[in-house]
Amino acid sequence: MNQFKRGDKVHYTAPHGTKENGIVKDINESGTIAWVVYHCNNEWSQFYNYTGAATNTQDLTPGWIDDPQTIKE
């Protein structure tokens, strides 16, 4: 299981294969659910001002798609 923390760049992969970048806003105590900000008008440095979507951490991968700092899958 991945250990995510607030501010981590992640991407979600939907069952049909679409991938979406986001930033972890919060995570529950057991580490199974993360609240991820996916849409913030490209104001990523202000992600904490936006609503996060509850996402199962098993559906998240560290790093952003097409980010040079992300290790490719």
Summary of the structure (lengths in Angstrom):
residues: 73
radius of gyration: 11.4
end to end distance: 16.4
largest distance: 30.8
contacts: 178
relative contact order: 0.29
helix: 12%
strand: 36%
